[in-house]
Amino acid sequence: MGETPRCRLCGSDLTTGLVATGRRVGCCNATPIVGTCPEHGPLGPHHVVESE
């Protein structure tokens, strides 16, 4: 607990909630959205790091 998802590219805190669901972003894209970076937009798990 207390882990905040952050963007691996810039280190910004990600917005989670309605956008960050198990939903996929298109019929051909199997990557779930973990959160949204203010700089880079929606991010999958490969662009997210957990920080405390």
C-alpha positions as CSV (number, residue, x, y, z in Angstrom):
1,M,0.0,0.0,0.0
2,G,1.1,3.6,-0.4
3,E,2.6,2.9,-3.8
4,T,1.9,5.6,-6.4
5,P,2.1,4.7,-10.0
6,R,4.5,7.0,-11.9
7,C,5.5,7.5,-15.5
8,R,8.7,5.6,-16.3
9,L,9.5,8.2,-19.0
10,C,9.2,11.4,-17.0
11,G,8.5,10.5,-13.4
12,S,5.1,12.3,-13.2
13,D,2.3,10.9,-11.0
14,L,-0.3,9.0,-13.0
15,T,-4.0,9.8,-12.8
16,T,-5.9,6.6,-12.2
17,G,-9.6,5.9,-12.0
18,L,-12.0,5.9,-14.9
19,V,-9.3,5.9,-17.5
20,A,-7.2,3.3,-15.7
21,T,-9.3,0.2,-16.0
22,G,-8.7,-3.3,-17.3
23,R,-10.1,-2.0,-20.6
24,R,-8.1,-2.3,-23.8
25,V,-7.6,0.7,-26.1
26,G,-8.7,-0.9,-29.3
27,C,-9.7,-4.2,-30.8
28,C,-6.1,-4.9,-31.9
29,N,-4.4,-3.6,-28.8
30,A,-4.2,-6.0,-25.9
31,T,-2.4,-3.6,-23.5
32,P,-4.5,-2.5,-20.5
33,I,-4.3,1.2,-19.4
34,V,-2.7,1.5,-16.0
35,G,-3.0,5.3,-15.7
36,T,-2.7,8.6,-17.5
37,C,0.5,10.8,-17.5
38,P,-0.1,14.5,-17.9
39,E,2.8,14.6,-20.4
40,H,2.5,11.3,-22.3
41,G,-1.2,10.4,-22.0
42,P,-2.5,6.9,-21.3
43,L,0.2,4.4,-20.3
44,G,0.3,0.6,-20.2
45,P,2.2,-1.4,-17.6
46,H,5.5,-1.3,-19.5
47,H,5.7,2.5,-19.0
48,V,4.7,2.5,-15.3
49,V,6.9,2.3,-12.1
50,E,5.6,2.0,-8.6
51,S,7.0,4.5,-6.0
52,E,6.4,4.9,-2.4
